[in-house]
Amino acid sequence: MVGSPIERIEDLRFLRGRGEYVGDLAVDGMLHAVVLRSSFAHGRIREIDASAARARPGVRAVITASDIGAVPRIPQRLDVLPGFSATSSR
């Protein structure tokens, strides 16, 4: 099987310009979302002034952690493995 050609049935429509992508969808009332992450690794965000973003035309909502309350720490996926020991302090 390794190195054998595989018939790909989905390619033709994309090669002929007939493919559809999620980005091509348009539905009445559809909104777009953007997630802005910190540009600093392991940085702590102390305050966010979202007033300028909220004032932009077309913006329906700006949601920050303070708007949704306590945000739990997202554990590393490896934490659940037996014998895993994190190398950094928490």
Buried (B, 14 or more C-beta within 10 A) or exposed (E): EEEEEEEEEEEEEEEEEEEEEEEEEEEEEEEEEEEEEEEEEEEEEEEEEBEEBEEEEEEEEBEBEEEEEEEEEEEEEEEEEEEEEEEEEE
